[in-house]
Amino acid sequence: MCGWLTLLLLCTLLPNTVLGGERRAPKDVPLNELRHETQQQHAAPGFVDFVWWVPPEYWEATVVQQEVRTGIQREALVEVLRPVFMVVIAQADIALGALNFFTEAQTRKGLVMTYTRPHGVLMTLQPLDALSPALEALQQMFRPLLSAAAGNLGKNMWFFTYSDVDASGNRVVSPFEPGELQIALASRSGAIRSTFHVEFPLNALFVPRRCANGKPAHISWKYCPWDGTPLPE
């Protein structure tokens, strides 16, 4: 008979084995929770780095839930963004209280992104060198929004766009399946100084499950850690 320690270890050692779960409709996705799962910051003496992995589900939920004035219809906006994902990055060195931000070229030079697929296959991902006119226009639209939300930091955030569809038409990085995205950023000298990890599946994209005590259960859990009850998949 399994003891409590065994059940707790199952929740710890098997956190990414659940593929089931009901997906939330775009209108129901909690944007704040999704941002919390996909945004990270590393602040250390002498520098600060910020990374935000932005899946197409974020844009789709945003345009459904909010008024987004883009000059094009919502359906067209989603169609433009669905085949790609973006990474928004800001890097700055700090000296005497002042922020010396990286240029887009400096950030791109030190950016290394890898994705571990559900079965442990590691992929190195490269940002697109050229964007469609529609994507270029959208990124120009997003930039002032970031500036308004994050001030000087927002003005120095750079967009890196990646294809999210492989040669077979399958998704490259799925936030619905177990996996991990690793984003490494380098200093101006080229040495890695920050490494960020985004773990999948993303809880915000699924309809919440509850344990018997009423507490929310993360989508990656197979058992409730409080009483060992198996969770529905």
ChimeraX attribute file (.defattr): number of C-alpha atoms within 10 A of each C-alpha:
attribute: neighborCount
match mode: 1-to-1
recipient: residues
	/A:1	4
	/A:2	7
	/A:3	8
	/A:4	13
	/A:5	10
	/A:6	12
	/A:7	20
	/A:8	17
	/A:9	12
	/A:10	17
	/A:11	18
	/A:12	15
	/A:13	11
	/A:14	14
	/A:15	18
	/A:16	20
	/A:17	17
	/A:18	18
	/A:19	14
	/A:20	13
	/A:21	18
	/A:22	13
	/A:23	15
	/A:24	16
	/A:25	14
	/A:26	18
	/A:27	14
	/A:28	15
	/A:29	23
	/A:30	17
	/A:31	19
	/A:32	9
	/A:33	13
	/A:34	18
	/A:35	15
	/A:36	11
	/A:37	17
	/A:38	18
	/A:39	18
	/A:40	17
	/A:41	16
	/A:42	14
	/A:43	12
	/A:44	12
	/A:45	8
	/A:46	13
	/A:47	18
	/A:48	19
	/A:49	23
	/A:50	19
	/A:51	24
	/A:52	22
	/A:53	22
	/A:54	19
	/A:55	21
	/A:56	20
	/A:57	19
	/A:58	20
	/A:59	18
	/A:60	21
	/A:61	20
	/A:62	18
	/A:63	19
	/A:64	17
	/A:65	15
	/A:66	9
	/A:67	9
	/A:68	13
	/A:69	10
	/A:70	13
	/A:71	7
	/A:72	9
	/A:73	11
	/A:74	16
	/A:75	11
	/A:76	11
	/A:77	19
	/A:78	18
	/A:79	12
	/A:80	15
	/A:81	21
	/A:82	18
	/A:83	17
	/A:84	20
	/A:85	22
	/A:86	20
	/A:87	20
	/A:88	17
	/A:89	26
	/A:90	22
	/A:91	28
	/A:92	22
	/A:93	18
	/A:94	16
	/A:95	11
	/A:96	6
	/A:97	8
	/A:98	10
	/A:99	16
	/A:100	13
	/A:101	21
	/A:102	20
	/A:103	14
	/A:104	16
	/A:105	10
	/A:106	16
	/A:107	22
	/A:108	18
	/A:109	13
	/A:110	17
	/A:111	20
	/A:112	18
	/A:113	17
	/A:114	16
	/A:115	21
	/A:116	18
	/A:117	18
	/A:118	17
	/A:119	8
	/A:120	11
	/A:121	9
	/A:122	14
	/A:123	13
	/A:124	11
	/A:125	16
	/A:126	15
	/A:127	17
	/A:128	11
	/A:129	8
	/A:130	9
	/A:131	11
	/A:132	9
	/A:133	8
	/A:134	12
	/A:135	16
	/A:136	11
	/A:137	12
	/A:138	15
	/A:139	15
	/A:140	11
	/A:141	13
	/A:142	12
	/A:143	17
	/A:144	14
	/A:145	13
	/A:146	16
	/A:147	15
	/A:148	12
	/A:149	12
	/A:150	13
	/A:151	12
	/A:152	13
	/A:153	18
	/A:154	18
	/A:155	17
	/A:156	21
	/A:157	25
	/A:158	22
	/A:159	21
	/A:160	20
	/A:161	21
	/A:162	19
	/A:163	17
	/A:164	19
	/A:165	15
	/A:166	11
	/A:167	7
	/A:168	6
	/A:169	9
	/A:170	10
	/A:171	14
	/A:172	19
	/A:173	24
	/A:174	17
	/A:175	21
	/A:176	19
	/A:177	19
	/A:178	21
	/A:179	22
	/A:180	22
	/A:181	21
	/A:182	15
	/A:183	20
	/A:184	16
	/A:185	24
	/A:186	20
	/A:187	20
	/A:188	15
	/A:189	8
	/A:190	12
	/A:191	10
	/A:192	14
	/A:193	16
	/A:194	20
	/A:195	18
	/A:196	20
	/A:197	17
	/A:198	19
	/A:199	19
	/A:200	23
	/A:201	23
	/A:202	20
	/A:203	22
	/A:204	22
	/A:205	25
	/A:206	20
	/A:207	15
	/A:208	16
	/A:209	17
	/A:210	14
	/A:211	18
	/A:212	12
	/A:213	9
	/A:214	8
	/A:215	12
	/A:216	12
	/A:217	18
	/A:218	20
	/A:219	28
	/A:220	24
	/A:221	22
	/A:222	23
	/A:223	22
	/A:224	22
	/A:225	19
	/A:226	13
	/A:227	13
	/A:228	19
	/A:229	13
	/A:230	13
	/A:231	18
	/A:232	13
	/A:233	13
